[in-house]
């Protein structure tokens, strides 16, 4: 098995003239880009960095972020990409926890980087701001000898991703070259990617989805079209202008794209392969995608930063809600909720906690410096995901939510996703999130927070639920109409903000 650096060199040798990267309407071939990557790699060594050292990057998706990522893969330096929106105290934590030796940042993050106490002792590299205290990134791209080999080995750490926890500090997820390349190869196979595919690089490179797209394209000599930050207008322009063939997004970004005023089917006609991850997709949104794209495939990827792919459903158009079967490198089970026994299996159709085997080539080997969490979350080589779900009679997995999101109302365990799926099919519902609010009578009251295309009365929504297959005890007992569903920078719905009242009511004026 090749390390990622050797894998990139193989792609350069295979087809040096194919387009590797598009940014700011500029194209770089694999050979052109590799020369730049080599220049940067030589400069990083000259700065005193060596194999096994860590570089913290605080960058949007851009040419520099992509170049640094690959430079780290051929030098054996470990990249630690974090959200460019991170505050100074968060940066302090990431520096200390990862033991970074250098930091690369851009102007938009400069103030917070400089407020950080821990960054003062690092090699500081900036993309934009000139100062005697900083090294300028472009100065590191001076012409130098081209690399002919990678310094990394398959068992070496490629990068450290940090999970965004709702409480406490984020957890570092070290991932080896073997795991990263295995994941990328599985991604290519499971998405039926062909040689010279093109994809939109809009999912952040501090997120598994962004990294997966970058690596997968390199394996097929494909084109990675960089978009620093999602905007429906720019996304449509990039898809149309560069004939994007594969689009891999979180569900909310598909929603925002389709609902954009200038969207039409002809502008996305090149997108033949669609994929989504990061969250379940409602039946309503799947229906909209089917009607508005001319795609052959819609692939549901279910996974995590720790293991990447748990399951794959390649026919999401035909089986809405299904997460499919275990991925190429994976084994999964569903066990009784609150059980720590990997052999305490549920029955067909019985909801439980989803667990995944960590002996997979794609898997991590445990969190960075978190032995107590490793002990709780990994039992007999099985990783307890804290996700809930069940197997249907065909062996397909259905993900129903998080253990912590489960609503217990009137003594019944109720998954919010089933209710959200039902409400999403109402013609005037754009987005919906269902939570359990504290209630003296019910324990938790099923409450739906709805974003509408126009004013809807509560009776219309309740009648819609009554006329569906939704059991009566699962019908929401209250509806709240809000202007926007709270989301993370990567498009994930933030239920905790709903629960804490961080939303704006829609008065339909």
C-alpha positions in Angstrom: 0.0 0.0 0.0 1.4 3.4 -1.0 1.6 6.4 1.3 -0.3 9.5 0.1 2.9 11.2 -1.1 3.9 8.3 -3.3 0.3 8.1 -4.5 0.4 11.7 -5.7 3.7 11.1 -7.4 2.2 8.1 -9.2 -0.7 10.3 -10.4 1.7 12.9 -11.7 3.7 10.2 -13.6 0.5 8.6 -14.9 -0.8 11.8 -16.6 1.2 14.9 -15.9 -0.8 17.1 -18.3 -4.3 16.5 -16.9 -5.9 19.3 -14.9 -5.5 18.8 -11.2 -6.6 22.1 -9.6 -8.8 25.0 -10.6 -8.9 28.2 -8.5 -9.7 31.8 -9.4 -10.4 30.6 -13.0 -6.8 29.3 -13.2 -5.9 25.8 -14.1 -2.8 23.8 -12.9 -1.8 20.4 -14.4 -0.6 17.6 -12.2 3.0 18.3 -13.2 2.7 22.1 -12.7 1.1 21.7 -9.3 3.6 19.1 -8.2 6.5 21.5 -8.9 4.9 24.1 -6.7 4.2 21.4 -4.0 7.9 20.4 -4.2 9.0 24.0 -3.9 6.9 24.4 -0.7 8.2 21.1 0.7 11.8 22.1 0.3 11.1 25.4 2.0 9.4 23.8 4.9 12.4 21.6 5.5 14.7 24.6 5.2 12.6 26.3 8.0 13.7 23.4 10.3 10.5 21.4 10.1 10.9 17.7 9.8 9.0 14.5 9.3 6.5 14.0 12.2 6.3 17.7 13.1 2.8 19.2 13.0 1.6 22.3 11.1 -1.6 23.9 12.2 -3.5 25.5 9.3 -6.2 28.1 9.8 -7.3 28.5 6.2 -10.4 28.6 4.0 -10.4 26.3 0.9 -8.0 27.9 -1.4 -4.9 27.1 -3.6 -2.6 27.4 -0.6 -4.6 25.1 1.7 -4.7 22.4 -1.0 -1.0 22.8 -1.7 0.0 22.6 2.0 -2.1 19.5 2.4 -0.2 17.7 -0.4 3.2 19.1 0.8 2.6 17.5 4.2 1.9 14.2 2.5 5.2 14.0 0.7 7.4 15.4 3.5 5.8 13.3 6.3 4.9 16.5 8.1 1.5 16.1 9.9 -1.1 18.6 8.9 -3.6 19.8 11.5 -6.4 21.8 9.7 -8.8 23.7 11.9 -11.8 26.0 11.2 -10.7 29.4 10.0 -13.3 30.9 12.3 -11.5 29.6 15.4 -11.1 32.1 18.3 -7.8 32.7 20.1 -8.6 30.4 23.0 -9.5 27.6 20.7 -6.3 28.1 18.7 -4.4 28.0 22.0 -6.0 24.6 22.7 -5.2 23.2 19.2 -1.6 24.3 19.4 -1.1 22.7 22.9 -3.0 19.5 22.1 -1.4 18.8 18.8 2.1 20.1 19.8 2.3 22.1 16.6 5.6 23.6 15.5 4.2 26.0 12.8 1.0 27.7 11.8 -0.2 28.9 8.4 -3.0 31.4 8.3 -4.7 34.0 6.2 -5.7 37.6 6.7 -9.3 36.7 7.8 -7.9 34.7 10.7 -4.9 36.9 11.5 -6.4 38.9 14.4 -7.3 35.7 16.4 -4.0 34.0 15.6 -2.2 37.1 17.0 -4.4 37.1 20.1 -3.4 33.5 20.8 -0.6 33.2 23.3 0.5 29.8 22.1 1.2 30.9 18.5 4.0 33.2 19.6 6.4 30.3 19.9 5.5 28.8 16.5 6.9 29.4 13.0 4.3 31.8 11.7 3.4 31.8 7.9 0.8 34.1 6.5 -0.9 34.3 3.1 -1.7 38.0 3.1 -0.5 40.3 5.8 3.1 41.6 5.6 5.0 41.9 8.8 8.5 41.4 10.1 7.1 38.8 12.4 5.6 36.6 9.7 6.9 34.5 6.8 5.1 35.1 3.6 3.7 32.0 2.0 4.5 32.9 -1.6 8.1 33.4 -0.6 8.2 29.7 0.2 7.3 28.8 -3.4 10.7 29.8 -4.9 12.0 27.4 -7.6 13.8 24.4 -6.1 14.5 20.8 -6.9 11.5 18.6 -7.6 10.8 15.7 -5.2 11.2 12.3 -6.7 10.1 10.3 -3.6 7.9 10.6 -0.6 9.4 10.8 3.0 6.2 9.2 4.5 5.3 5.6 5.1 1.8 4.1 5.1 1.8 3.7 8.9 2.8 7.3 9.5 0.2 9.9 10.6 -1.1 11.9 7.7 -3.3 14.5 9.5 -5.1 15.1 12.7 -8.8 16.1 12.4 -10.6 17.6 15.4 -14.2 16.7 16.0 -16.6 19.5 17.0 -18.1 18.4 20.3 -21.1 20.1 21.9 -19.4 20.1 25.3 -15.8 20.1 26.3 -12.8 20.5 24.1 -12.7 18.9 20.6 -11.1 15.5 20.3 -8.1 15.0 18.0 -8.4 12.2 15.5 -5.0 11.0 14.2 -5.3 9.4 10.8 -2.6 7.4 9.0 -1.6 7.5 5.4 -2.9 4.0 5.1 -6.3 5.0 6.5 -6.5 8.1 4.3 -5.6 6.3 1.1 -7.9 3.4 1.8 -10.7 5.8 2.5 -10.0 7.7 -0.8 -9.9 4.4 -2.8 -13.2 3.3 -1.2 -14.7 6.7 -2.0 -13.7 6.4 -5.7 -15.2 2.9 -5.9 -18.4 3.6 -3.9 -19.1 6.7 -6.0 -18.3 5.0 -9.3 -15.8 7.7 -10.1 -14.1 7.5 -13.5 -10.8 8.9 -14.8 -10.8 12.7 -15.1 -13.8 13.3 -13.0 -14.3 16.9 -11.7 -15.7 17.8 -8.3 -16.4 21.0 -6.4 -14.0 21.6 -3.5 -16.4 23.5 -1.3 -16.6 21.2 1.8 -13.9 22.5 4.2 -10.5 20.9 4.2 -10.7 20.7 8.0 -13.6 18.3 7.5 -13.6 14.7 6.3 -15.8 15.5 3.3 -13.4 18.1 2.0 -10.3 15.9 2.5 -12.1 12.9 0.9 -12.9 14.9 -2.3 -9.3 16.2 -2.6 -7.7 12.8 -2.2 -10.2 10.9 -4.4 -9.7 13.3 -7.3 -5.9 12.7 -7.2 -6.5 8.9 -7.6 -8.4 9.3 -10.9 -6.4 12.3 -12.2 -9.5 14.3 -11.6 -10.0 18.1 -11.2 -10.5 19.7 -7.9 -12.4 23.0 -8.4 -11.7 25.2 -5.3 -14.5 27.3 -3.7 -13.4 29.0 -0.5 -16.9 29.3 1.0 -20.3 28.2 -0.1 -22.6 30.6 -1.9 -25.4 29.3 -4.1 -24.6 31.9 -6.8 -20.9 31.1 -7.1 -21.5 27.3 -6.7 -23.9 27.4 -9.7 -21.4 29.4 -11.7 -18.6 27.0 -11.0 -20.7 23.9 -11.8 -21.8 25.4 -15.0 -18.4 26.9 -16.2 -16.3 23.9 -15.3 -18.8 21.2 -16.0 -18.6 19.6 -12.6 -19.4 15.9 -12.9 -19.6 14.8 -9.3 -21.1 16.9 -6.5 -20.5 15.9 -2.8 -22.3 18.1 -0.3 -24.1 18.1 3.1 -28.0 18.0 2.7 -28.5 21.6 3.7 -26.2 22.9 0.8 -28.2 20.8 -1.7 -31.3 22.5 -0.3 -29.8 26.0 -0.5 -28.7 25.4 -4.0 -32.1 24.2 -5.3 -34.0 27.0 -3.5 -31.7 29.7 -5.0 -33.6 32.1 -7.3 -31.5 31.5 -10.4 -31.2 27.7 -10.1 -32.4 25.7 -13.0 -31.8 22.2 -14.1 -29.8 23.1 -17.2 -27.1 24.8 -15.1 -26.3 21.6 -13.3 -26.8 19.2 -16.3 -23.1 18.1 -16.0 -23.6 16.7 -12.5 -24.2 13.0 -13.1 -23.0 11.7 -9.7 -24.3 13.2 -6.5 -23.3 12.3 -2.9 -24.2 13.5 0.5 -22.9 13.0 4.0 -22.8 14.7 7.4 -26.5 14.3 8.1 -29.5 12.3 7.1 -31.5 13.7 4.1 -35.2 14.0 4.3 -37.5 12.3 1.8 -38.7 15.8 0.8 -35.2 16.9 -0.2 -34.4 13.7 -2.0 -37.6 14.2 -4.1 -36.5 17.8 -4.9 -33.0 16.7 -5.9 -34.4 14.0 -8.2 -36.7 16.5 -9.9 -34.0 19.2 -10.2 -30.9 17.3 -11.2 -30.2 15.0 -14.2 -28.1 12.7 -12.0 -27.7 8.9 -12.4 -26.7 8.4 -8.8 -27.4 9.8 -5.4 -25.1 8.2 -2.9 -25.7 8.4 0.9 -22.4 8.2 2.8 -22.8 7.5 6.5 -19.6 7.8 8.5 -17.5 9.9 10.9 -14.1 11.5 11.3 -13.0 8.5 13.2 -13.7 5.8 10.7 -15.0 7.7 7.6 -17.4 5.3 5.9 -19.7 3.1 7.9 -22.3 2.4 5.3 -23.1 3.3 1.7 -26.5 3.6 0.0 -25.8 4.0 -3.8 -29.5 4.1 -4.6 -30.7 6.8 -2.3 -33.2 8.0 -4.9 -35.0 4.7 -4.7 -34.7 4.1 -1.0 -35.0 7.4 0.9 -33.8 7.2 4.4 -31.6 4.1 3.9 -28.0 4.4 4.8 -27.4 1.1 3.0 -24.9 -1.6 3.8 -21.4 -1.6 5.3 -18.8 0.1 3.1 -16.0 -1.7 1.4 -13.7 -1.5 4.4 -16.2 -1.9 7.2 -18.3 -4.1 9.5 -21.1 -2.6 11.5 -23.6 -3.8 14.1 -26.6 -2.3 16.0 -26.7 -3.1 19.7 -29.1 -2.3 22.5 -29.1 1.3 23.6 -26.9 2.0 26.7 -25.2 -1.3 26.3 -21.5 -1.5 26.2 -21.5 -5.1 24.9 -20.7 -5.4 21.1 -22.5 -8.7 21.1 -25.8 -7.4 22.6 -27.4 -7.2 19.2 -30.9 -5.8 18.3 -33.5 -7.6 16.3 -34.5 -6.6 12.7 -36.4 -3.4 12.9 -35.4 -2.7 16.6 -33.7 0.6 17.2 -30.3 0.6 19.0 -26.9 2.1 18.9 -24.7 1.7 15.8 -21.2 0.4 16.3 -18.4 0.0 13.8 -15.3 -2.2 13.8 -12.0 -0.3 14.1 -9.9 -3.0 12.5 -10.9 -1.5 9.2 -8.2 0.0 7.0 -10.1 3.3 7.1 -10.3 3.5 10.9 -8.4 5.6 13.4 -6.7 3.9 16.4 -8.0 6.1 19.1 -8.3 9.8 20.0 -5.2 11.9 20.6 -4.3 12.1 24.4 -7.8 10.8 25.4 -7.3 7.4 27.0 -10.4 7.8 29.2 -12.6 8.5 26.2 -10.9 5.7 24.2 -11.8 3.3 27.0 -15.5 4.3 26.9 -16.0 4.5 23.1 -13.9 1.5 22.0 -14.8 -2.0 23.3 -13.2 -5.1 21.9 -12.3 -3.3 18.7 -15.8 -1.9 18.2 -16.3 1.9 18.1 -19.6 3.1 19.8 -20.8 5.9 17.5 -23.6 7.3 19.8 -25.8 7.2 16.7 -29.1 5.3 16.7 -30.5 3.2 14.0 -31.9 -0.2 12.9 -31.6 -2.8 10.2 -34.5 -3.5 7.9 -35.3 -7.0 6.7 -33.0 -6.6 3.7 -30.1 -5.8 5.9 -30.0 -2.0 5.1 -29.3 0.4 7.9 -31.5 3.3 8.8 -29.9 6.0 10.9 -32.5 7.6 13.2 -30.5 10.2 15.1 -28.1 10.5 18.1 -28.5 8.7 21.4 -28.6 12.2 23.0 -31.3 13.4 20.5 -33.7 10.6 21.2 -37.0 12.0 22.5 -38.7 10.2 25.4 -42.3 11.3 25.4 -45.0 9.6 27.5 -42.6 6.7 28.1 -42.0 6.1 24.4 -38.6 6.4 22.6 -39.1 8.5 19.5 -36.6 9.4 16.8 -36.9 12.9 15.4 -35.7 11.9 11.9 -38.9 10.0 11.1 -41.0 13.0 12.0 -38.8 15.4 10.1 -39.0 13.1 7.0 -42.8 13.2 7.2 -43.1 16.9 7.6 -40.5 17.6 4.8 -43.0 16.1 2.3 -45.5 19.0 3.0 -45.5 21.2 -0.1 -44.8 24.4 1.8 -42.2 23.1 4.2 -38.6 24.1 3.3 -36.8 22.7 6.3 -37.7 21.3 9.6 -36.0 20.1 12.8 -37.8 18.2 15.6 -36.7 18.2 19.2 -38.0 17.2 22.6 -38.8 20.2 24.9 -39.2 19.7 28.7 -42.8 19.1 29.6 -44.4 18.4 33.0 -46.9 16.0 31.6 -45.0 14.2 28.8 -41.5 14.4 30.1 -40.5 15.7 26.7 -42.9 17.4 24.3 -42.4 16.6 20.6 -41.9 20.0 19.0 -41.4 20.9 15.3 -39.4 24.0 14.3 -40.4 24.8 10.7 -39.1 27.0 8.0 -41.8 27.6 5.4 -42.1 28.9 1.9 -45.3 30.7 2.9 -47.5 30.9 5.9 -48.9 27.5 7.0 -51.5 26.9 9.8 -50.8 24.3 12.4 -53.8 22.3 11.5 -52.5 21.8 7.9 -49.3 20.3 9.3 -51.1 18.2 11.8 -53.5 16.9 9.1 -50.5 16.1 7.0 -49.0 13.9 9.8 -52.4 12.3 10.4 -52.7 11.3 6.7 -49.1 9.9 6.7 -47.8 6.6 8.0 -46.6 8.4 11.2 -47.9 6.9 14.4 -50.2 9.2 16.3 -48.0 9.3 19.4 -45.2 10.6 17.2 -47.2 13.6 16.0 -45.7 16.9 17.2 -47.6 18.5 20.0 -46.3 22.0 19.1 -45.1 23.9 16.0 -42.8 26.9 15.9 -42.3 28.8 12.7 -38.7 30.2 12.4 -36.9 32.2 9.7 -33.8 30.0 9.6 -32.8 26.6 10.9 -29.5 27.1 13.0 -26.6 25.4 11.2 -22.8 24.9 11.7 -20.3 26.3 9.1 -20.4 22.9 7.4 -24.2 22.9 7.1 -25.1 20.6 10.0 -28.3 21.4 11.9 -27.6 22.6 15.4 -30.3 21.1 17.6 -28.7 22.6 20.7 -29.4 26.1 19.5 -33.0 25.2 19.0 -33.2 23.8 22.5 -31.5 27.0 24.0 -33.9 29.3 22.0 -31.3 30.7 19.6 -33.5 31.3 16.6 -35.7 34.0 15.1 -39.5 33.6 14.9 -41.0 34.1 11.5 -44.0 36.5 11.5 -44.5 36.1 7.7 -44.5 39.9 7.1 
